Amino acid sequence: MAAASLLTILLLALSITGSPVEVNNSPITLPIARKLSVHNGTINALEHDKARVAAFRLKDYNLKHGSISVPIANLGTVYYVAVGIGNPATTYYLIVDTGTSNTWIGARTPYVPTSTSANTDEYVTVRYGAGYFSGIEYTDTFDFGNGLTITQQWIGVASDTSGNFGEADGILGLGPVDLTRGTLTEDTDILVPTVTDNLHHQGTIHREVVSISFEPTTSTQSMVNGQLTFGGTVRNKHGPITYTPRTTTSPASRYWGIDQSISYGSTTILSSTAGIVDVGTTFIHIATDAFDQYQSLTGGILDAATGLLLISSTQYGALQNLNFNIGSATFSLTPNGQIWPRILNTYIGGSSNAIYLVVNDLGTPSGKGFDFVNGYPFTERFYCIFDTSRDRVGFAPTSYTDAITN
């Protein structure tokens, strides 16, 4: 199904409500809310996820020349944040994405220059597989609301876009700043400052850290389901944190990449290897050889309607933990954490009472330097900390780690 022909988009929108919370070196926390908006028909969420993962795995600077045509924008589940830009501000709705680092607007709502706008005269192009944007970098005031403001934030203003970015005006990039290298057309070695960069450099936050927490899906209605925190963590939202260095193995090292092994019960299905953590990926993806073992051990069969592994109630009762061994700790995804929320089954073309697993085939064998993506099912069960200051990623259990809501 082509992105441009989608009849249904499952939108998980992030809106900012409430007031900032100050804890631990004054990080700033924004409550985030999920809004489900479904149009006519259903969406193949796995198809879009696989396209995104393929673009991650294949991404290199030659993508700017269009040598590979795969969409990176995940239109199966999209997370939005509302941002005011300029003074007076115009509100733009941006996709929250830890898998890219350039922040830009103009896919829908036109940019409105104001007294705080400044043209940098730097042309920018970022290609997301089959989609892209190109335009000019501006600096402007960037307002999340509730007093969280960044001055002179670099923002790409699109003059040309291709691909379907859904209802978004652009992207809020929360990935490592190195991902911006090569995106400026003329000054290819210059890094474009990210939102997290500027919050730190302007003294708004003490540490260049962004942490994200979600809660499992329990309703199709709009609901506050998590928090986005700049500068640290929220102490009462997580247990002990385990940090691990960003991997040095390419291509995972370009993203929020880590090294981990995975076991199903006591059986190792993926030896220690490199991959990434990404809140914008709907499912969990593992190397083909690991997936084959997982399918065999769970007894799942590929479902033609959704593309996901389908299991029976008896097989669900026999599921064992899926263990992510990271650093000195093990983060166990319980049987309930391994299944798609049944309340959303029909939105992905599934049967309402069926049980679908959220673990999928990455499409390549292990040993390629990009052997897994710990996507949303992982990040909704474990608190995630993306720490630029110390070049590491942290994880912690939450009160939802063992939830049985799916």
VENJO-V538666 format. One record per residue. N is the residue number from 0. PSI is psi as a letter, one per 20 degrees, with the letter a starting at -180 (999 if undefined). NEAR is the number of other C-alpha atoms within 10 Angstrom. Layout:
BEGIN
N PSI NEAR
N PSI NEAR
END
This chain:
BEGIN
0 p 10
1 q 10
2 h 20
3 i 11
4 j 8
5 p 18
6 h 13
7 p 19
8 p 25
9 o 23
10 p 20
11 n 20
12 q 25
13 o 27
14 q 20
15 p 22
16 r 13
17 a 11
18 q 14
19 q 18
20 p 13
21 p 15
22 q 15
23 n 12
24 k 12
25 l 17
26 r 23
27 p 23
28 p 25
29 o 22
30 q 19
31 q 24
32 q 22
33 p 24
34 p 21
35 p 18
36 o 14
37 p 15
38 b 13
39 p 9
40 b 13
41 r 18
42 q 24
43 n 21
44 h 24
45 h 20
46 g 17
47 h 24
48 g 27
49 h 23
50 g 19
51 g 23
52 h 25
53 h 19
54 h 22
55 g 24
56 h 20
57 i 15
58 p 19
59 r 16
60 i 15
61 i 11
62 h 19
63 i 18
64 j 8
65 k 15
66 h 12
67 p 17
68 n 15
69 p 23
70 p 26
71 h 26
72 p 31
73 o 26
74 j 28
75 g 25
76 o 22
77 p 27
78 p 25
79 q 28
80 p 20
81 p 21
82 p 20
83 p 17
84 p 28
85 r 22
86 o 16
87 q 13
88 q 16
89 p 17
90 p 17
91 q 24
92 o 24
93 q 26
94 p 28
95 p 24
96 o 23
97 i 20
98 j 25
99 r 27
100 i 24
101 p 29
102 p 25
103 r 27
104 r 24
105 j 22
106 h 26
107 f 16
108 p 15
109 q 14
110 p 19
111 n 14
112 q 17
113 a 15
114 i 10
115 i 16
116 q 18
117 p 16
118 p 14
119 i 12
120 j 10
121 p 15
122 q 18
123 q 25
124 p 21
125 p 23
126 p 27
127 m 24
128 d 24
129 i 20
130 q 19
131 r 22
132 q 22
133 q 22
134 b 22
135 q 19
136 p 24
137 r 20
138 q 19
139 r 22
140 p 22
141 o 23
142 o 21
143 i 17
144 r 16
145 k 12
146 i 10
147 o 15
148 q 17
149 p 20
150 q 17
151 l 17
152 p 25
153 p 24
154 p 27
155 p 28
156 o 25
157 p 24
158 i 14
159 p 12
160 q 19
161 q 14
162 r 19
163 o 20
164 k 22
165 c 21
166 j 17
167 q 23
168 i 23
169 b 27
170 p 27
171 o 25
172 p 23
173 j 21
174 r 25
175 q 24
176 h 21
177 h 17
178 i 19
179 i 23
180 p 16
181 i 20
182 h 23
183 p 22
184 g 17
185 g 11
186 m 13
187 i 12
188 i 13
189 p 14
190 q 16
191 p 24
192 p 18
193 r 22
194 g 24
195 h 24
196 g 20
197 h 18
198 h 22
199 g 18
200 h 14
201 j 12
202 j 9
203 h 19
204 q 20
205 h 18
206 q 22
207 m 23
208 q 25
209 p 23
210 q 22
211 p 22
212 q 24
213 r 25
214 q 21
215 q 20
216 p 18
217 i 14
218 q 14
219 i 14
220 r 11
221 p 14
222 q 18
223 o 17
224 j 18
225 a 19
226 q 21
227 p 18
228 p 22
229 p 27
230 i 28
231 b 24
232 r 28
233 o 22
234 h 10
235 j 9
236 i 15
237 r 19
238 b 14
239 p 11
240 p 17
241 p 18
242 q 21
243 q 19
244 q 16
245 q 25
246 q 24
247 j 14
248 p 17
249 q 15
250 i 21
251 h 26
252 i 19
253 i 22
254 b 24
255 m 25
256 q 29
257 r 28
258 p 25
259 r 22
260 r 19
261 p 24
262 q 20
263 o 21
264 c 14
265 j 11
266 o 13
267 p 16
268 i 22
269 o 24
270 r 15
271 p 18
272 r 20
273 q 26
274 a 31
275 r 24
276 p 24
277 o 25
278 i 24
279 i 25
280 p 31
281 h 25
282 a 26
283 p 23
284 p 24
285 q 26
286 q 23
287 g 19
288 h 17
289 g 25
290 g 20
291 g 14
292 g 16
293 g 23
294 g 19
295 g 11
296 h 15
297 h 18
298 j 16
299 q 19
300 q 16
301 p 15
302 p 13
303 h 11
304 h 11
305 h 21
306 i 18
307 r 25
308 p 20
309 p 24
310 r 22
311 r 14
312 h 12
313 g 8
314 h 14
315 g 20
316 h 11
317 i 11
318 q 19
319 r 20
320 q 17
321 o 24
322 p 22
323 o 20
324 o 17
325 o 19
326 c 15
327 j 8
328 q 15
329 p 16
330 o 20
331 p 23
332 o 21
333 r 18
334 g 19
335 h 20
336 i 25
337 i 23
338 q 22
339 q 21
340 o 21
341 h 19
342 i 15
343 j 19
344 g 17
345 h 16
346 i 21
347 j 22
348 j 17
349 r 22
350 q 15
351 h 12
352 j 11
353 r 14
354 o 24
355 p 26
356 q 24
357 j 22
358 p 23
359 r 26
360 p 20
361 h 24
362 i 16
363 q 16
364 r 15
365 r 20
366 j 13
367 j 16
368 j 19
369 n 28
370 j 28
371 q 32
372 o 28
373 n 23
374 b 21
375 h 21
376 h 23
377 g 26
378 i 24
379 i 22
380 i 26
381 p 28
382 p 26
383 p 27
384 p 24
385 o 27
386 n 22
387 h 19
388 h 13
389 j 13
390 l 16
391 r 18
392 p 23
393 q 21
394 q 23
395 q 20
396 q 19
397 r 20
398 i 14
399 j 18
400 g 23
401 k 16
402 q 15
403 k 12
404 i 15
405 999 17
END
